[in-house]
Amino acid sequence: MSYLDAAANSAGSAAKSAAERETAKYANLGTQYIFQPIAVESPGPMHESSRQFLAELKQKISTRLGDDREGTFLFQHISVLLFCFNSILLHDSFVSVECPD
Protein backbone atom coordinates (compact mmCIF):
# COMPACT_ATOMS: atom_id res chain seq x y z
CA MET A 1 0.00 0.00 0.00
CA SER A 2 1.23 3.47 -0.84
CA TYR A 3 1.04 6.22 1.74
CA LEU A 4 1.64 8.89 -0.90
CA ASP A 5 -1.71 10.62 -0.35
CA ALA A 6 -1.17 10.78 3.40
CA ALA A 7 2.42 11.98 3.01
CA ALA A 8 1.33 14.72 0.62
CA ASN A 9 -1.01 16.17 3.25
CA SER A 10 1.42 16.69 6.13
CA ALA A 11 4.72 15.50 7.52
CA GLY A 12 4.33 12.45 9.71
CA SER A 13 0.92 11.46 8.40
CA ALA A 14 2.24 8.48 6.42
CA ALA A 15 4.02 7.13 9.51
CA LYS A 16 0.88 7.69 11.55
CA SER A 17 -1.26 5.84 8.98
CA ALA A 18 1.19 2.94 8.87
CA ALA A 19 1.33 2.70 12.67
CA GLU A 20 -2.47 2.75 12.93
CA ARG A 21 -2.79 0.04 10.27
CA GLU A 22 -0.28 -2.23 12.00
CA THR A 23 -1.90 -1.65 15.41
CA ALA A 24 -5.28 -2.67 13.99
CA LYS A 25 -3.73 -5.71 12.31
CA TYR A 26 -2.32 -7.05 15.57
CA ALA A 27 -5.13 -5.92 17.90
CA ASN A 28 -6.15 -9.52 18.63
CA LEU A 29 -2.76 -10.72 19.86
CA GLY A 30 -3.85 -11.09 23.45
CA THR A 31 -2.79 -9.55 26.72
CA GLN A 32 0.38 -11.63 27.07
CA TYR A 33 1.96 -9.58 24.26
CA ILE A 34 2.78 -5.91 23.94
CA PHE A 35 2.66 -4.64 20.36
CA GLN A 36 4.52 -1.46 19.45
CA PRO A 37 4.61 -0.39 15.80
CA ILE A 38 7.76 1.35 14.59
CA ALA A 39 6.87 3.71 11.75
CA VAL A 40 9.36 6.06 10.09
CA GLU A 41 8.87 8.22 7.02
CA SER A 42 11.75 8.50 4.66
CA PRO A 43 12.65 11.31 4.65
CA GLY A 44 10.51 12.55 7.43
CA PRO A 45 9.66 12.33 11.08
CA MET A 46 9.19 9.22 13.14
CA HIS A 47 5.70 8.49 14.46
CA GLU A 48 5.39 9.97 17.98
CA SER A 49 4.62 6.71 19.78
CA SER A 50 7.51 5.04 17.93
CA ARG A 51 9.87 7.81 18.97
CA GLN A 52 8.75 7.60 22.61
CA PHE A 53 9.09 3.82 22.66
CA LEU A 54 12.58 3.89 21.15
CA ALA A 55 13.68 6.68 23.51
CA GLU A 56 12.52 4.60 26.48
CA LEU A 57 14.22 1.50 25.05
CA LYS A 58 17.41 3.52 24.50
CA GLN A 59 17.36 4.63 28.14
CA LYS A 60 16.79 1.07 29.39
CA ILE A 61 19.60 -0.32 27.23
CA SER A 62 22.00 2.39 28.42
CA THR A 63 21.05 1.87 32.07
CA ARG A 64 21.24 -1.92 31.87
CA LEU A 65 24.62 -1.97 30.14
CA GLY A 66 26.03 1.05 31.98
CA ASP A 67 27.09 2.87 28.84
CA ASP A 68 25.18 5.79 27.28
CA ARG A 69 26.62 4.97 23.85
CA GLU A 70 24.84 1.59 23.71
CA GLY A 71 21.41 3.25 23.52
CA THR A 72 22.64 5.60 20.83
CA PHE A 73 23.75 2.62 18.76
CA LEU A 74 20.07 1.60 18.55
CA PHE A 75 19.17 4.79 16.66
CA GLN A 76 22.27 4.49 14.50
CA HIS A 77 21.32 0.94 13.58
CA ILE A 78 17.80 2.02 12.63
CA SER A 79 19.28 4.80 10.47
CA VAL A 80 21.55 2.33 8.68
CA LEU A 81 18.66 -0.08 8.09
CA LEU A 82 16.55 2.74 6.66
CA PHE A 83 19.43 3.82 4.40
CA CYS A 84 19.90 0.24 3.13
CA PHE A 85 16.18 -0.20 2.51
CA ASN A 86 16.02 3.08 0.59
CA SER A 87 19.00 2.08 -1.55
CA ILE A 88 17.20 -1.17 -2.44
CA LEU A 89 14.07 0.77 -3.38
CA LEU A 90 16.11 3.16 -5.49
CA HIS A 91 17.94 0.31 -7.23
CA ASP A 92 14.69 -1.52 -7.95
CA SER A 93 13.17 1.63 -9.48
CA PHE A 94 15.66 1.65 -12.37
CA VAL A 95 14.49 0.20 -15.64
CA SER A 96 16.86 -2.28 -17.19
CA VAL A 97 17.57 -1.33 -20.80
CA GLU A 98 19.48 -3.71 -22.98
CA CYS A 99 21.88 -1.77 -25.20
CA PRO A 100 23.12 -3.55 -28.31
CA ASP A 101 26.87 -3.34 -28.71
trRosetta pair geometry for C-beta under 8 A, 3 or more apart (Angstrom, degrees):
i j d omega theta_ij theta_ji phi_ij phi_ji
1 21 7.7 -153 63 -143 152 169
2 5 7.6 93 112 -1 94 80
3 6 4.7 -49 -176 47 84 116
3 7 5.4 88 122 -28 88 101
3 13 7.8 178 172 110 109 76
3 14 3.6 108 136 -142 133 99
3 17 5.5 162 -132 72 115 133
3 18 6.2 -53 -71 -50 149 99
4 7 5.7 -58 -141 40 28 110
4 8 6.2 33 158 -26 64 106
4 14 7.8 37 -65 -99 18 126
5 8 5.8 -54 -150 30 28 113
5 9 7.1 31 153 -25 60 103
6 9 6.0 -55 -161 24 35 113
6 13 4.3 -149 170 125 89 103
6 14 4.6 139 96 -83 111 61
6 16 7.5 -147 175 61 133 89
6 17 4.6 -80 -117 -16 171 147
7 11 8.0 29 -155 -110 66 38
7 13 6.3 -170 -85 69 32 93
7 14 4.0 4 -68 -43 90 127
7 41 6.6 146 -115 -139 111 129
7 44 7.3 -113 -139 -61 105 163
9 13 5.2 -16 71 37 106 168
10 13 4.8 95 65 -29 82 120
11 41 7.3 -160 -163 64 69 159
11 44 5.5 -169 -155 -148 88 104
11 45 5.7 82 153 7 104 109
12 15 5.5 -58 -157 43 53 111
12 16 5.9 55 147 -25 78 106
12 41 6.6 -128 -96 -5 34 137
12 44 6.5 -170 -64 165 48 113
12 45 4.6 -19 -81 65 97 118
12 47 6.8 129 -162 -99 88 53
12 48 7.8 42 -164 -33 133 84
13 16 5.4 -52 -144 38 35 115
13 17 6.2 39 155 -21 67 103
14 17 5.7 -51 -147 35 31 112
14 18 6.4 31 154 -17 64 106
14 41 5.1 102 69 -101 113 112
14 44 7.1 75 47 82 114 164
15 18 5.7 -55 -146 38 31 111
15 19 6.2 31 155 -19 65 107
15 39 4.0 140 -165 131 78 106
15 40 6.1 17 -112 -109 124 10
15 41 4.7 -96 -43 -36 105 89
15 44 6.8 -165 -27 110 118 120
15 45 6.8 -116 19 91 150 71
15 46 6.4 -180 -161 -161 161 30
15 47 4.0 -156 142 -56 111 89
15 50 7.2 -95 173 16 120 141
16 19 5.8 -55 -146 37 29 110
16 20 6.3 28 156 -18 64 107
16 39 7.2 166 -57 103 20 149
16 47 5.6 147 -78 -121 53 104
17 20 5.8 -56 -147 37 29 110
17 21 6.3 30 155 -20 64 108
18 21 5.7 -55 -147 35 30 113
18 22 6.4 24 157 -13 65 107
18 37 7.2 -180 124 167 79 136
18 39 4.4 155 86 -131 112 127
18 47 7.5 -133 66 -50 94 137
19 22 6.0 -58 -146 40 29 106
19 23 6.2 32 155 -21 65 108
19 37 4.2 160 -138 94 72 137
19 39 4.1 -108 -56 -4 91 143
19 47 4.6 121 -36 -152 145 172
19 49 6.6 140 -177 54 151 116
19 50 6.6 -126 -96 -39 133 109
20 23 5.7 -54 -145 36 30 113
20 24 6.4 29 156 -17 64 106
21 24 6.0 -57 -151 37 28 109
21 25 6.4 33 150 -25 63 108
22 25 5.3 -50 -146 32 35 118
22 26 6.5 3 165 6 67 108
22 35 7.9 -160 139 164 93 120
22 37 4.1 124 83 -104 132 129
22 39 7.3 -175 16 -63 133 111
23 26 6.7 -75 -147 51 25 88
23 27 6.6 57 151 -68 62 86
23 35 6.8 147 -123 113 62 123
23 37 5.7 -88 -52 -18 80 127
24 27 5.6 -18 -150 -28 34 120
26 29 5.1 16 174 -41 87 115
26 35 4.6 164 112 -127 134 161
29 33 4.4 -76 144 64 128 134
29 35 5.8 141 7 -42 154 123
30 33 5.9 79 70 17 79 97
36 49 7.3 -147 -155 142 88 105
36 50 7.5 134 162 -106 94 60
36 53 4.9 142 -176 -133 142 160
37 47 7.3 2 104 66 102 154
37 49 7.5 59 61 92 84 118
37 50 6.6 -66 105 -78 67 102
38 47 7.9 175 -163 42 31 112
38 50 4.8 111 -135 -138 52 116
38 53 7.4 -117 -89 78 83 133
38 54 7.2 81 -122 -57 110 114
38 78 7.9 -119 173 -130 138 129
39 46 7.2 137 90 -163 57 64
39 47 4.1 44 69 -11 105 131
39 50 5.4 -154 38 -41 64 147
40 44 7.5 153 171 77 60 83
40 46 4.9 -27 -107 -108 81 80
40 47 7.3 -107 -72 -1 41 79
40 50 6.9 -137 -59 123 74 156
40 78 7.4 140 -40 167 159 117
40 82 6.2 -70 103 -99 144 135
41 44 2.9 -26 97 70 121 128
41 45 6.2 30 37 50 113 46
41 46 7.6 -154 19 -84 71 33
42 82 5.8 -177 -96 -174 126 112
42 85 7.8 -156 -48 89 168 111
42 86 5.7 -149 162 -81 147 121
45 51 8.0 -37 172 -53 90 135
46 50 5.1 -119 166 90 102 117
46 51 4.5 127 96 -65 119 95
46 54 7.6 -49 159 24 157 139
47 50 4.2 81 66 8 90 113
47 51 6.9 -166 86 -12 43 86
48 51 5.7 -54 -146 35 31 111
48 52 6.4 29 157 -17 65 106
49 52 5.7 -51 -145 38 34 112
49 53 6.2 37 155 -21 65 107
50 53 5.8 -56 -147 37 29 111
50 54 6.2 21 158 -12 65 110
51 54 6.0 -60 -145 41 27 105
51 55 6.2 29 156 -21 64 108
52 55 5.7 -55 -144 36 29 112
52 56 6.4 27 156 -16 64 106
53 56 5.9 -59 -152 38 29 109
53 57 6.2 28 151 -17 65 109
54 57 5.4 -51 -142 40 35 114
54 58 6.1 44 153 -26 65 102
54 74 6.7 -179 -167 131 96 126
54 75 6.9 105 157 -83 127 85
54 78 7.4 -13 -139 -35 148 160
55 58 5.6 -47 -147 32 30 116
55 59 6.6 32 152 -19 61 103
56 59 5.7 -52 -151 34 33 112
56 60 6.4 30 152 -17 65 106
57 60 5.7 -55 -147 38 32 110
57 61 6.2 34 155 -20 66 106
57 71 7.6 158 114 -139 61 94
57 74 6.6 -175 113 -172 108 167
58 61 5.9 -55 -147 36 28 110
58 62 6.3 26 156 -17 63 109
58 71 3.5 92 -175 -176 75 109
58 72 7.1 71 -155 -62 119 37
58 74 5.4 -143 -95 49 84 138
58 75 6.8 8 -93 -32 134 101
59 62 5.8 -58 -147 38 28 110
59 63 6.2 25 156 -17 65 110
59 71 6.3 60 -59 -123 23 155
60 63 5.8 -55 -142 39 29 109
60 64 6.0 28 160 -19 65 111
60 71 7.9 128 52 -101 45 115
61 64 5.9 -57 -142 38 25 109
61 65 6.1 -2 167 5 64 115
61 70 5.2 -139 141 121 103 106
61 71 4.6 149 73 -88 106 76
61 74 6.3 137 29 -40 162 131
62 65 6.5 -71 -139 51 21 92
62 66 7.8 167 168 -11 52 3
62 67 6.5 -114 -145 84 67 42
62 68 4.9 32 -150 -116 128 42
62 69 7.8 131 -116 36 97 28
62 70 5.5 165 -96 63 57 94
62 71 3.7 -44 -45 -22 103 123
62 72 7.9 62 -80 -15 117 71
63 66 7.5 23 -178 -71 25 42
65 70 4.6 20 72 19 146 171
67 70 4.7 92 83 -16 99 105
68 71 6.4 -54 -168 32 46 107
68 72 6.8 43 143 -17 71 109
69 72 5.3 -60 -154 39 43 115
69 73 6.4 55 149 -32 72 97
70 73 5.7 -45 -156 20 34 117
70 74 7.7 45 145 -26 57 91
71 74 5.7 -37 -169 11 44 116
71 75 7.8 33 144 -6 64 96
72 75 6.0 -54 -162 37 46 106
72 76 6.4 45 143 -18 72 107
73 76 5.3 -55 -145 41 38 115
73 77 6.1 43 154 -25 70 103
74 77 5.9 -55 -151 32 26 111
74 78 6.7 25 152 -16 61 105
75 78 5.6 -50 -147 36 35 112
75 79 6.4 39 152 -21 64 104
76 79 5.6 -53 -151 35 33 114
76 80 6.5 33 152 -19 66 104
77 80 5.7 -52 -148 35 33 111
77 81 6.4 34 153 -19 65 105
78 81 5.7 -54 -148 37 32 112
78 82 6.3 33 154 -19 65 106
79 82 5.7 -55 -148 37 30 111
79 83 6.3 33 152 -20 64 106
80 83 5.6 -52 -148 35 32 114
80 84 6.4 32 154 -18 66 104
81 84 5.8 -54 -147 36 31 110
81 85 6.3 31 155 -18 65 107
82 85 5.7 -53 -145 37 30 111
82 86 6.3 30 156 -18 64 107
83 86 5.9 -58 -148 38 28 110
83 87 6.5 28 154 -20 64 105
84 87 5.8 -54 -149 34 31 110
84 88 6.6 33 152 -19 64 103
85 88 5.7 -54 -154 33 33 112
85 89 6.5 33 150 -17 66 104
86 89 5.5 -51 -147 37 36 112
86 90 6.2 38 153 -20 67 104
87 90 5.6 -50 -145 37 33 113
87 91 6.2 36 154 -21 65 105
88 91 5.7 -53 -146 37 30 112
88 92 6.2 24 157 -14 65 111
89 92 5.9 -61 -144 42 28 108
89 93 6.4 33 154 -30 63 107
90 93 5.8 -56 -153 25 31 115
90 94 7.7 39 151 -29 59 92
91 94 6.4 -47 -169 11 38 110
